[in-house]
Amino acid sequence: MQRVRAFMLLGGKCYKCPENRMQTLELEHINDNGAEERRTIGRGNVMAKEALKRPNDFQLLCGSCHNLKTSGYESVEVEFQKE
């Protein structure tokens, strides 16, 4: 239930695209300190609790957008066109 509340508090959709299916959304640390925080406080519902306490430190990203951000390609826009 905390995860649902955290997701709704953070807008209920991906910050970068219109994706809003909860099963595709992930809590993302805005300050890129997720690995450090997971080592300190844990994973799973603990992160949802933290997002409820500190919503300005988190955003929702879908798996695709989160992957792009993590890999450093978020600022690269490529469009494939059918020939």
N, C-alpha and C positions, 0 to 999 in steps of 0.2 A: 504493500500500500504506500510506503514511503517513496518508492520509485515513481509511482503514478503522480503523487503530490509534487515531487521534485520536477518531474517532466512538465507538469502543468504550470508550475511556478516559472519555469524557464521558457515558456511559450508554446510547448506542445508540438514543435516542429523543428526541423533542421535550421540552424542559423544561416546556412549558405544556400539552401535550395528549398523547394516546397514540400519535401518529404515529411510526412507526419505519422507514418505507421510506427507505433511504439516499438515493435519488435526490431525495427531497423535503426532506432535512435540510440545514441551512446552519450554518456556524460563525458565532456571533454574539459580538461583544465585549461583555462584561458592563458595562464602563465607558463604553460609547458612544463609543469613540475609534477606531472602525474606519477611518474615512476617513483620519485622520492616520497610523495605522499602515500602511495600504496604500500611502500616499505614501512612507513611510520604508523599508519592507522588501519591498513587492511584494504580489502576489496568488497565488491558487491553492495549490499544494502548500506554498508558503512559510508560509501561514497554518496549514496542518495541522502543519507542523514546530513553529511557535510554540505551537500548542495542546498539543502533546506536551510542550513545555518548561514551559509556564505554564498548566496546565489550569484553575487558579482564575480566570483572566482571560477564559475563554470558556465558552459554553454552546451546546447544540444547539437550534435552533428550526426548525420546519417553515417553509416559505415563507409560509404564511398567518399564523402567529403572529409571524414576523419582520416581516412587513408591518404587522401591527397595532401592534407595539412601535415600529417606526420612524415610523409615522404619528401616534403618540400616542393611539391608540384602545385600547390594550391593557387599560385599566382600565374600559372601557365594555362592559357586557354587554347584549346585545340578543338577544331570542329572537323569532323569527317563528313565528306560529302559523297553521296552516291553518284557514280559516273554513269 
